[in-house]
């Protein structure tokens, strides 16, 4: 597990070094779109808030809680934050290649890739962003649930708390903090 976490940390670190303005195509997590600084601050917020919350609900050690949170969040960042948008882009591009004219353009717009097509789709950006935020939230909860359950099972631990409730609340706290960080970068607070 340590080797897996080390590989994931290294991979995320390398991806974090990519240019901060990657475009609005969902190719990188939302905060990386704003800047590497926002991504790092958001990651620190996520790791800190979820670790503290896990310590509170599990009454576990700081070290085991931090390792579990790091593994779960790195896995969900790679799978939901990087891999899912890449798959969405590839599917969108493939569909536009085989579908006639404007149908492909509308599919790209619905996938959140409308800026490739025309500025007329820009007015839908907040709605599309909100939809993808909800989708990524649900997928993050599911992905982290798989990682946490595997992590605890491998150590012979049986959580004394409701894991699903923990995941929904901890990610709600994380996403609220990320929303604040994104808004502070957007509005320069």
N, CA, C and O of each residue as an XYZ file, in Angstrom:
756
protein
N       0.823     -1.190      0.000
C       0.000      0.000      0.000
C       0.866      1.253      0.000
O       0.522      2.248     -0.637
N       1.993      1.208      0.715
C       2.878      2.378      0.753
C       3.425      2.692     -0.625
O       3.516      3.855     -1.018
N       3.794      1.634     -1.366
C       4.327      1.847     -2.702
C       3.261      2.445     -3.614
O       3.553      3.330     -4.419
N       2.019      1.960     -3.487
C       0.912      2.494     -4.274
C       0.691      3.964     -3.954
O       0.541      4.778     -4.865
N       0.669      4.314     -2.673
C       0.489      5.716     -2.276
C       1.639      6.572     -2.783
O       1.421      7.702     -3.223
N       2.860      6.050     -2.729
C       4.023      6.810     -3.205
C       3.906      7.077     -4.708
O       4.214      8.173     -5.175
N       3.459      6.069     -5.459
C       3.278      6.246     -6.898
C       2.179      7.278     -7.159
O       2.334      8.136     -8.027
N       1.069      7.202     -6.414
C      -0.010      8.158     -6.595
C       0.432      9.571     -6.234
O       0.113     10.518     -6.952
N       1.163      9.724     -5.132
C       1.657     11.046     -4.739
C       2.585     11.592     -5.823
O       2.484     12.762     -6.192
N       3.474     10.764     -6.326
C       4.379     11.191     -7.386
C       3.640     11.581     -8.651
O       3.987     12.573     -9.292
N       2.623     10.810     -9.018
C       1.842     11.111    -10.218
C       1.097     12.426    -10.077
O       1.114     13.256    -10.985
N       0.440     12.614     -8.935
C      -0.301     13.861     -8.716
C       0.663     15.037     -8.677
O       0.348     16.110     -9.192
N       1.831     14.853     -8.077
C       2.826     15.928     -8.022
C       3.266     16.322     -9.426
O       3.395     17.507     -9.731
N       3.494     15.337    -10.271
C       3.894     15.644    -11.648
C       2.771     16.362    -12.395
O       3.028     17.309    -13.138
N       1.530     15.918    -12.201
C       0.409     16.562    -12.867
C       0.196     17.983    -12.354
O      -0.244     18.854    -13.104
N       0.506     18.219    -11.080
C       0.348     19.555    -10.515
C       1.342     20.535    -11.115
O       1.150     21.747    -11.020
N       2.397     20.026    -11.729
C       3.382     20.903    -12.348
C       2.976     21.333    -13.755
O       3.670     22.139    -14.374
N       1.866     20.810    -14.267
C       1.385     21.225    -15.576
C       1.010     22.704    -15.542
O       0.793     23.254    -14.462
N       0.931     23.357    -16.695
C       0.535     24.768    -16.709
C      -0.805     24.963    -16.028
O      -1.700     24.127    -16.154
N      -0.943     26.058    -15.309
C      -2.140     26.263    -14.505
C      -3.361     26.587    -15.351
O      -4.476     26.271    -14.937
N      -3.204     27.198    -16.509
C      -4.361     27.486    -17.353
C      -4.465     26.396    -18.414
O      -3.858     26.496    -19.481
N      -5.222     25.377    -18.121
C      -5.327     24.250    -19.031
C      -6.565     24.347    -19.899
O      -6.821     23.443    -20.695
N      -7.338     25.408    -19.776
C      -8.569     25.541    -20.523
C      -9.740     25.045    -19.709
O      -9.562     24.440    -18.651
N     -10.927     25.298    -20.198
C     -12.132     24.968    -19.443
C     -12.724     23.640    -19.864
O     -13.934     23.442    -19.751
N     -11.906     22.731    -20.345
C     -12.442     21.484    -20.862
C     -12.502     20.379    -19.815
O     -12.753     19.226    -20.165
N     -12.281     20.692    -18.556
C     -12.353     19.673    -17.519
C     -11.172     18.722    -17.561
O     -11.252     17.629    -17.001
N     -10.092     19.097    -18.199
C      -8.927     18.244    -18.302
C      -8.147     18.141    -17.013
O      -7.305     17.253    -16.879
N      -8.396     19.004    -16.077
C      -7.730     18.990    -14.775
C      -8.761     19.359    -13.720
O      -9.801     19.925    -14.055
N      -8.499     19.053    -12.462
C      -9.457     19.424    -11.431
C      -9.734     20.924    -11.433
O      -8.903     21.725    -11.861
N     -10.888     21.275    -10.958
C     -11.375     22.650    -11.004
C     -10.379     23.653    -10.442
O     -10.151     24.689    -11.067
N      -9.790     23.394     -9.311
C      -8.890     24.369     -8.704
C      -7.599     24.524     -9.490
O      -6.989     25.593     -9.462
N      -7.173     23.487    -10.186
C      -5.987     23.603    -11.012
C      -6.255     24.525    -12.194
O      -5.329     25.118    -12.747
N      -7.532     24.645    -12.582
C      -7.912     25.570    -13.638
C      -7.601     27.003    -13.219
O      -7.162     27.812    -14.035
N      -7.828     27.312    -11.949
C      -7.549     28.668    -11.467
C      -6.050     28.903    -11.376
O      -5.535     29.867    -11.941
N      -5.360     28.043    -10.680
C      -3.908     28.155    -10.570
C      -3.373     26.974     -9.769
O      -4.124     26.291     -9.073
N      -2.091     26.745     -9.874
C      -1.460     25.686     -9.084
C      -1.588     26.030     -7.604
O      -1.765     25.145     -6.766
N      -1.497     27.318     -7.290
C      -1.645     27.763     -5.896
C      -3.013     27.380     -5.339
O      -3.109     26.889     -4.214
N      -4.058     27.599     -6.111
C      -5.408     27.233     -5.660
C      -5.519     25.726     -5.483
O      -6.146     25.253     -4.535
N      -4.910     24.967     -6.397
C      -4.938     23.514     -6.308
C      -4.229     23.041     -5.040
O      -4.731     22.164     -4.337
N      -3.077     23.616     -4.751
C      -2.321     23.228     -3.559
C      -3.082     23.615     -2.296
O      -3.170     22.817     -1.362
N      -3.638     24.838     -2.253
C      -4.427     25.264     -1.092
C      -5.652     24.382     -0.923
O      -5.994     23.997      0.196
N      -6.312     24.060     -2.027
C      -7.480     23.187     -1.954
C      -7.120     21.798     -1.461
O      -7.839     21.215     -0.651
N      -6.003     21.265     -1.951
C      -5.560     19.941     -1.507
C      -5.227     19.950     -0.021
O      -5.580     19.022      0.708
N      -4.542     21.008      0.427
C      -4.211     21.116      1.859
C      -5.488     21.176      2.687
O      -5.578     20.543      3.739
N      -6.477     21.938      2.216
C      -7.758     22.032      2.928
C      -8.430     20.662      3.001
O      -8.914     20.254      4.056
N      -8.453     19.963      1.879
C      -9.098     18.649      1.833
C      -8.414     17.688      2.795
O      -9.077     17.049      3.611
N      -7.093     17.582      2.703
C      -6.363     16.650      3.568
C      -6.550     16.994      5.037
O      -6.779     16.109      5.861
N      -6.452     18.284      5.368
C      -6.575     18.695      6.775
C      -7.987     18.474      7.300
O      -8.170     17.875      8.359
N      -8.996     18.960      6.556
C     -10.369     18.867      7.060
C     -10.834     17.416      7.164
O     -11.472     17.046      8.150
N     -10.529     16.596      6.170
C     -10.973     15.211      6.213
C     -10.194     14.402      7.253
O     -10.747     13.484      7.859
N      -8.923     14.731      7.465
C      -8.152     14.039      8.503
C      -8.711     14.356      9.879
O      -8.911     13.455     10.694
N      -8.964     15.625     10.141
C      -9.524     16.020     11.441
C     -10.889     15.363     11.642
O     -11.179     14.850     12.723
N     -11.717     15.377     10.616
C     -13.049     14.777     10.714
C     -12.940     13.273     10.957
O     -13.701     12.720     11.751
N     -11.995     12.600     10.277
C     -11.815     11.161     10.483
C     -11.317     10.869     11.895
O     -11.759      9.902     12.515
N     -10.415     11.682     12.406
C      -9.928     11.494     13.778
C     -11.081     11.621     14.764
O     -11.179     10.851     15.720
N     -11.956     12.600     14.526
C     -13.085     12.838     15.427
C     -14.055     11.654     15.412
O     -14.455     11.165     16.468
N     -14.437     11.189     14.202
C     -15.450     10.128     14.145
C     -14.879      8.751     14.480
O     -15.592      7.899     15.010
N     -13.591      8.525     14.173
C     -13.038      7.190     14.404
C     -12.278      7.070     15.715
O     -11.986      5.965     16.174
N     -11.959      8.212     16.315
C     -11.141      8.234     17.527
C      -9.821      7.489     17.287
O      -9.267      6.862     18.190
N      -9.337      7.578     16.039
C      -8.098      6.903     15.662
C      -6.898      7.815     15.786
O      -7.010      8.967     16.206
N      -5.757      7.287     15.417
C      -4.523      8.061     15.509
C      -4.427      9.056     14.355
O      -5.054      8.887     13.308
N      -3.644     10.072     14.571
C      -3.439     11.090     13.537
C      -2.770     10.455     12.321
O      -3.175     10.701     11.185
N      -1.747      9.640     12.561
C      -0.986      9.047     11.460
C      -1.857      8.153     10.574
O      -1.852      8.306      9.353
N      -2.608      7.220     11.178
C      -3.445      6.310     10.377
C      -4.559      7.070      9.664
O      -4.916      6.741      8.533
N      -5.098      8.071     10.316
C      -6.143      8.878      9.684
C      -5.580      9.647      8.494
O      -6.207      9.705      7.436
N      -4.403     10.233      8.664
C      -3.786     10.995      7.577
C      -3.440     10.096      6.393
O      -3.670     10.469      5.242
N      -2.890      8.919      6.669
C      -2.541      7.991      5.584
C      -3.798      7.559      4.829
O      -3.806      7.531      3.598
N      -4.853      7.223      5.563
C      -6.107      6.814      4.911
C      -6.675      7.939      4.058
O      -7.109      7.706      2.930
N      -6.675      9.156      4.591
C      -7.204     10.312      3.847
C      -6.348     10.604      2.614
O      -6.881     10.876      1.538
N      -5.034     10.549      2.765
C      -4.150     10.798      1.616
C      -4.384      9.777      0.511
O      -4.531     10.146     -0.654
N      -4.418      8.499      0.868
C      -4.634      7.455     -0.140
C      -5.985      7.617     -0.833
O      -6.066      7.540     -2.058
N      -7.037      7.840     -0.060
C      -8.376      7.973     -0.634
C      -8.469      9.193     -1.535
O      -9.052      9.123     -2.617
N      -7.903     10.307     -1.100
C      -8.032     11.535     -1.883
C      -7.119     11.568     -3.096
O      -7.480     12.139     -4.125
N      -5.957     10.972     -2.994
C      -5.092     10.910     -4.178
C      -5.732     10.007     -5.227
O      -5.732     10.334     -6.414
N      -6.276      8.874     -4.791
C      -6.954      7.975     -5.730
C      -8.143      8.668     -6.378
O      -8.326      8.562     -7.591
N      -8.962      9.380     -5.595
C     -10.129     10.042     -6.182
C      -9.713     11.216     -7.073
O     -10.392     11.507     -8.057
N      -8.615     11.889     -6.746
C      -8.142     12.978     -7.601
C      -7.682     12.436     -8.948
O      -7.997     13.002     -9.995
N      -6.939     11.342     -8.914
C      -6.456     10.761    -10.166
C      -7.625     10.220    -10.989
O      -7.720     10.492    -12.186
N      -8.517      9.454    -10.350
C      -9.605      8.824    -11.093
C     -10.714      9.792    -11.489
O     -11.140      9.820    -12.643
N     -11.175     10.579    -10.532
C     -12.311     11.476    -10.791
C     -11.848     12.826    -11.335
O     -12.510     13.407    -12.195
N     -10.728     13.321    -10.844
C     -10.274     14.644    -11.254
C      -9.499     14.677    -12.548
O      -9.550     15.674    -13.270
N      -8.778     13.608    -12.863
C      -7.973     13.587    -14.078
C      -8.493     12.601    -15.122
O      -8.678     12.968    -16.282
N      -8.732     11.344    -14.714
C      -9.107     10.313    -15.673
C     -10.522     10.524    -16.227
O     -10.728     10.435    -17.437
N     -11.498     10.803    -15.350
C     -12.864     10.994    -15.822
C     -12.961     12.136    -16.845
O     -13.575     11.941    -17.894
N     -12.381     13.320    -16.586
C     -12.464     14.378    -17.605
C     -11.785     13.983    -18.919
O     -12.259     14.349    -19.994
N     -10.687     13.246    -18.838
C     -10.013     12.805    -20.059
C     -10.924     11.874    -20.864
O     -10.993     11.979    -22.089
N     -11.616     10.973    -20.183
C     -12.548     10.070    -20.858
C     -13.709     10.863    -21.461
O     -14.133     10.591    -22.584
N     -14.223     11.845    -20.713
C     -15.325     12.676    -21.222
C     -14.888     13.416    -22.483
O     -15.640     13.487    -23.454
N     -13.680     13.964    -22.470
C     -13.166     14.672    -23.647
C     -13.063     13.716    -24.829
O     -13.494     14.050    -25.932
N     -12.499     12.532    -24.612
C     -12.344     11.565    -25.706
C     -13.688     11.115    -26.259
O     -13.859     11.014    -27.474
N     -14.648     10.843    -25.369
C     -15.988     10.436    -25.821
C     -16.644     11.576    -26.593
O     -17.235     11.356    -27.650
N     -16.537     12.797    -26.064
C     -17.119     13.954    -26.756
C     -16.526     14.165    -28.126
O     -17.250     14.420    -29.088
N     -15.211     14.060    -28.226
C     -14.552     14.235    -29.518
C     -14.942     13.114    -30.483
O     -15.145     13.364    -31.671
N     -15.046     11.884    -29.981
C     -15.433     10.756    -30.836
C     -16.859     10.931    -31.336
O     -17.146     10.671    -32.505
N     -17.750     11.368    -30.463
C     -19.142     11.567    -30.884
C     -19.269     12.668    -31.923
O     -20.033     12.534    -32.880
N     -18.534     13.746    -31.744
C     -18.612     14.830    -32.731
C     -18.011     14.419    -34.066
O     -18.374     14.970    -35.105
N     -17.100     13.461    -34.049
C     -16.497     13.003    -35.300
C     -17.466     12.155    -36.119
O     -17.384     12.140    -37.347
N     -18.377     11.452    -35.460
C     -19.281     10.562    -36.189
C     -20.682     11.132    -36.371
O     -21.420     10.670    -37.242
N     -21.063     12.116    -35.579
C     -22.402     12.683    -35.694
C     -22.395     13.871    -36.648
O     -21.393     14.578    -36.759
N     -23.512     14.089    -37.335
C     -23.560     15.190    -38.303
C     -23.589     16.568    -37.633
O     -24.168     16.754    -36.563
N     -22.945     17.514    -38.299
C     -22.905     18.944    -37.995
C     -23.224     19.408    -36.594
O     -22.471     19.153    -35.654
N     -24.353     20.097    -36.460
C     -24.628     20.761    -35.186
C     -24.919     19.812    -34.024
O     -24.817     20.222    -32.868
N     -25.275     18.570    -34.296
C     -25.539     17.625    -33.211
C     -24.269     17.430    -32.385
O     -24.310     17.436    -31.154
N     -23.156     17.260    -33.067
C     -21.883     17.119    -32.377
C     -21.518     18.356    -31.579
O     -20.976     18.253    -30.479
N     -21.816     19.535    -32.133
C     -21.542     20.788    -31.422
C     -22.338     20.863    -30.126
O     -21.815     21.281    -29.093
N     -23.594     20.461    -30.183
C     -24.428     20.511    -28.976
C     -23.977     19.483    -27.934
O     -24.047     19.740    -26.732
N     -23.522     18.334    -28.397
C     -23.006     17.333    -27.456
C     -21.766     17.875    -26.759
O     -21.622     17.722    -25.546
N     -20.869     18.506    -27.515
C     -19.689     19.112    -26.905
C     -20.093     20.157    -25.874
O     -19.510     20.226    -24.792
N     -21.077     20.960    -26.204
C     -21.523     21.999    -25.269
C     -22.098     21.382    -24.005
O     -21.818     21.854    -22.903
N     -22.898     20.331    -24.150
C     -23.485     19.678    -22.982
C     -22.428     19.003    -22.112
O     -22.597     18.894    -20.898
N     -21.347     18.552    -22.727
C     -20.269     17.939    -21.966
C     -19.386     18.975    -21.287
O     -18.473     18.625    -20.538
N     -19.657     20.253    -21.549
C     -18.845     21.307    -20.943
C     -17.671     21.702    -21.799
O     -16.764     22.390    -21.332
N     -17.673     21.278    -23.044
C     -16.580     21.592    -23.963
C     -17.028     22.606    -25.002
O     -16.448     22.698    -26.084
N     -18.059     23.364    -24.670
C     -18.662     24.289    -25.630
C     -17.748     25.381    -26.112
O     -17.966     25.928    -27.193
N     -16.732     25.720    -25.350
C     -15.876     26.804    -25.801
C     -15.080     26.410    -27.045
O     -14.557     27.275    -27.747
N     -14.987     25.108    -27.319
C     -14.352     24.686    -28.561
C     -15.213     25.069    -29.759
O     -14.702     25.281    -30.859
N     -16.505     25.156    -29.540
C     -17.455     25.280    -30.618
C     -17.772     26.733    -30.921
O     -17.558     27.201    -32.039
N     -18.277     27.439    -29.936
C     -18.718     28.802    -30.172
C     -18.939     29.494    -28.842
O     -19.230     28.845    -27.837
N     -18.805     30.786    -28.836
C     -18.983     31.554    -27.607
C     -20.431     31.561    -27.144
O     -20.702     31.901    -25.992
N     -21.373     31.192    -28.017
C     -22.786     31.210    -27.620
C     -23.069     30.238    -26.474
O     -24.048     30.413    -25.748
N     -22.226     29.218    -26.302
C     -22.435     28.255    -25.243
C     -21.869     28.726    -23.910
O     -22.101     28.089    -22.883
N     -21.136     29.827    -23.911
C     -20.503     30.317    -22.686
C     -21.526     30.640    -21.602
O     -21.225     30.519    -20.414
N     -22.731     31.051    -21.996
C     -23.745     31.398    -20.995
C     -24.203     30.181    -20.189
O     -24.774     30.331    -19.109
N     -23.956     28.990    -20.705
C     -24.344     27.768    -19.997
C     -23.244     27.244    -19.082
O     -23.454     26.267    -18.363
N     -22.084     27.876    -19.100
C     -20.937     27.389    -18.341
C     -21.226     27.187    -16.854
O     -20.853     26.147    -16.309
N     -21.883     28.150    -16.164
C     -22.143     27.914    -14.730
C     -23.036     26.701    -14.474
O     -22.825     25.975    -13.502
N     -24.020     26.477    -15.324
C     -24.918     25.331    -15.150
C     -24.164     24.031    -15.405
O     -24.295     23.068    -14.650
N     -23.384     24.013    -16.465
C     -22.611     22.818    -16.793
C     -21.580     22.540    -15.702
O     -21.390     21.392    -15.301
N     -20.918     23.588    -15.224
C     -19.946     23.440    -14.149
C     -20.620     22.882    -12.895
O     -20.069     22.006    -12.227
N     -21.816     23.393    -12.577
C     -22.563     22.885    -11.421
C     -22.915     21.413    -11.577
O     -22.804     20.639    -10.625
N     -23.340     21.024    -12.779
C     -23.671     19.615    -13.034
C     -22.448     18.729    -12.862
O     -22.528     17.675    -12.231
N     -21.312     19.149    -13.422
C     -20.096     18.355    -13.288
C     -19.603     18.334    -11.849
O     -19.012     17.343    -11.418
N     -19.835     19.412    -11.094
C     -19.441     19.417     -9.681
C     -20.236     18.371     -8.908
O     -19.682     17.666     -8.064
N     -21.530     18.269     -9.193
C     -22.368     17.268     -8.521
C     -21.931     15.857     -8.925
O     -21.818     14.970     -8.079
N     -21.690     15.659    -10.216
C     -21.244     14.345    -10.692
C     -19.915     13.968    -10.055
O     -19.746     12.840     -9.593
N     -18.969     14.904    -10.027
C     -17.664     14.589     -9.443
C     -17.769     14.364     -7.938
O     -17.031     13.550     -7.384
N     -18.684     15.078     -7.265
C     -18.893     14.878     -5.835
C     -19.351     13.445     -5.559
O     -18.796     12.765     -4.696
N     -20.352     12.997     -6.286
C     -20.890     11.650     -6.086
C     -19.831     10.593     -6.422
O     -19.665      9.623     -5.683
N     -19.120     10.781     -7.534
C     -18.080      9.823     -7.903
C     -16.931      9.820     -6.897
O     -16.345      8.772     -6.627
N     -16.608     10.987     -6.344
C     -15.561     11.069     -5.329
C     -15.946     10.292     -4.085
O     -15.131      9.548     -3.540
N     -17.182     10.456     -3.629
C     -17.658      9.726     -2.451
C     -17.572      8.222     -2.703
O     -17.115      7.469     -1.843
N     -18.007      7.793     -3.868
C     -17.970      6.364     -4.199
C     -16.529      5.855     -4.265
O     -16.208      4.820     -3.682
N     -15.664      6.580     -4.972
C     -14.267      6.173     -5.135
C     -13.554      6.122     -3.788
O     -12.856      5.151     -3.491
N     -13.723      7.155     -2.976
C     -13.070      7.171     -1.666
C     -13.608      6.060     -0.771
O     -12.869      5.497      0.037
N     -14.887      5.744     -0.913
C     -15.462      4.649     -0.139
C     -14.766      3.327     -0.438
O     -14.471      2.549      0.470
N     -14.508      3.081     -1.714
C     -13.793      1.858     -2.092
C     -12.393      1.829     -1.489
O     -11.953      0.799     -0.979
N     -11.696      2.957     -1.548
C     -10.319      3.008     -1.029
C     -10.310      2.842      0.486
O      -9.520      2.061      1.016
N     -11.185      3.571      1.195
C     -11.231      3.462      2.657
C     -11.558      2.046      3.098
O     -10.905      1.502      3.988
N     -12.568      1.450      2.478
C     -12.960      0.102      2.881
C     -11.824     -0.906      2.653
O     -11.588     -1.780      3.486
N     -11.131     -0.777      1.527
C      -9.994     -1.661      1.253
C      -8.870     -1.409      2.259
O      -8.265     -2.352      2.768
N      -8.596     -0.144      2.540
C      -7.540      0.221      3.483
C      -7.819     -0.401      4.857
O      -6.932     -1.005      5.459
N      -9.055     -0.251      5.347
C      -9.391     -0.783      6.670
C      -9.434     -2.308      6.666
O      -9.007     -2.941      7.631
N      -9.941     -2.898      5.596
C     -10.018     -4.360      5.516
C      -8.617     -4.975      5.542
O      -8.401     -5.990      6.204
N      -7.668     -4.372      4.831
C      -6.293     -4.894      4.799
C      -5.622     -4.812      6.164
O      -4.694     -5.574      6.437
N      -6.064     -3.921      7.011
C      -5.493     -3.776      8.346
C      -6.331     -4.482      9.412
O      -6.019     -4.421     10.602
N      -7.384     -5.143      8.977
C      -8.226     -5.875      9.912
C      -9.062     -4.970     10.799
O      -9.456     -5.366     11.896
N      -9.332     -3.769     10.338
C     -10.108     -2.812     11.131
C     -11.570     -2.812     10.685
O     -11.874     -2.927      9.497
N     -12.448     -2.685     11.645
C     -13.870     -2.539     11.363
C     -14.298     -1.199     11.961
O     -14.331     -1.050     13.182
N     -14.625     -0.229     11.113
C     -14.990      1.090     11.629
C     -16.203      1.013     12.545
O     -17.154      0.276     12.285
N     -16.149      1.782     13.614
C     -17.253      1.808     14.573
C     -18.238      2.925     14.248
O     -19.097      3.256     15.065
N     -18.115      3.497     13.070
C     -18.989      4.592     12.651
C     -19.534      4.279     11.272
O     -19.051      3.371     10.596
N     -20.534      5.028     10.859
C     -21.149      4.831      9.556
C     -20.223      5.419      8.491
O     -20.094      6.639      8.388
N     -19.585      4.565      7.706
C     -18.607      5.009      6.713
C     -19.268      5.873      5.643
O     -18.705      6.890      5.238
N     -20.438      5.485      5.187
C     -21.126      6.269      4.157
C     -21.425      7.683      4.649
O     -21.206      8.656      3.927
N     -21.921      7.791      5.868
C     -22.220      9.116      6.425
C     -20.930      9.935      6.552
O     -20.910     11.123      6.232
N     -19.865      9.297      7.017
C     -18.574      9.982      7.104
C     -18.144     10.512      5.742
O     -17.723     11.663      5.632
N     -18.249      9.675      4.693
C     -17.823     10.082      3.356
C     -18.634     11.258      2.823
O     -18.072     12.202      2.268
N     -19.963     11.204      2.991
C     -20.795     12.299      2.497
C     -20.487     13.601      3.233
O     -20.358     14.652      2.605
N     -20.370     13.537      4.561
C     -20.105     14.765      5.324
C     -18.693     15.290      5.104
O     -18.504     16.496      4.948
N     -17.706     14.413      5.088
C     -16.329     14.888      4.916
C     -16.138     15.511      3.532
O     -15.431     16.510      3.396
N     -16.757     14.935      2.519
C     -16.644     15.514      1.185
C     -17.472     16.788      1.045
O     -17.116     17.680      0.276
N     -18.566     16.872      1.779
C     -19.332     18.123      1.790
C     -18.487     19.254      2.380
O     -18.482     20.370      1.860
N     -17.777     18.957      3.463
C     -16.873     19.943      4.066
C     -15.762     20.302      3.079
O     -15.428     21.475      2.916
N     -15.194     19.299      2.425
C     -14.116     19.536      1.457
C     -14.586     20.391      0.293
O     -13.921     21.356     -0.086
N     -15.727     20.039     -0.272
C     -16.226     20.791     -1.423
C     -16.613     22.216     -1.037
O     -16.438     23.136     -1.837
N     -17.133     22.415      0.169
C     -17.440     23.780      0.619
C     -16.163     24.612      0.698
O     -16.143     25.771      0.283
N     -15.105     24.018      1.230
C     -13.823     24.726      1.277
C     -13.272     25.002     -0.103
O     -12.741     26.084     -0.354
N     -13.391     24.028     -1.014
C     -12.918     24.235     -2.388
C     -13.717     25.321     -3.085
O     -13.165     26.112     -3.851
N     -15.026     25.361     -2.818
C     -15.860     26.412     -3.402
C     -15.403     27.785     -2.923
O     -15.340     28.738     -3.701
N     -15.083     27.875     -1.634
C     -14.587     29.137     -1.092
C     -13.251     29.524     -1.739
O     -13.047     30.681     -2.106
N     -12.351     28.556     -1.874
C     -11.041     28.830     -2.484
C     -11.205     29.231     -3.945
O     -10.556     30.168     -4.410
N     -12.070     28.526     -4.668
C     -12.315     28.878     -6.069
C     -12.909     30.281     -6.180
O     -12.502     31.069     -7.034
N     -13.872     30.585     -5.313
C     -14.484     31.918     -5.349
C     -13.473     32.996     -4.973
O     -13.492     34.087     -5.543
N     -12.589     32.702     -4.018
C     -11.595     33.704     -3.636
C     -10.611     33.970     -4.773
O     -10.149     35.098     -4.940
N     -10.291     32.950     -5.545
C      -9.414     33.169     -6.709
C     -10.168     33.863     -7.825
O      -9.614     34.718     -8.517
N     -11.411     33.505     -8.002
C     -12.210     34.091     -9.082
C     -12.456     35.576     -8.818
O     -12.296     36.405     -9.713
N     -12.842     35.902     -7.597
C     -13.170     37.285     -7.271
C     -12.010     38.039     -6.630
O     -12.157     39.208     -6.272
N     -10.842     37.377     -6.478
C      -9.626     37.982     -5.916
C      -9.844     38.517     -4.513
O      -9.480     39.652     -4.205
N     -10.456     37.670     -3.645
C     -10.697     38.079     -2.261
C      -9.417     38.066     -1.491
O      -9.409     38.381     -0.301
